[in-house]
């Protein structure tokens, strides 16, 4: 993998995590996750729509 992660990662329902690097590339990593946890605040800025307070 080239470059350090620069952006917040996203986990999609298919178990792939996407993030951007400081070299301007998008990296996809396959994992065993089924997406975000079902809790009320599973990630920074609340959900995949970033609807939490800033």
NORUR-V26079 format. One record per backbone hydrogen bond with DSSP energy under -1.0 kcal/mol. CO is the residue of the C=O (numbers start at 1). NH is the residue of the N-H. Records with the same first field share a line. If there is no record, write none. Layout:
CO: NH + NH
This chain:
4: 22
10: 18
12: 15
15: 31
16: 12
17: 29
18: 10
19: 27
20: 6 + 7
21: 24
25: 21
27: 19
29: 17
43: 46
45: 47 + 52
47: 50
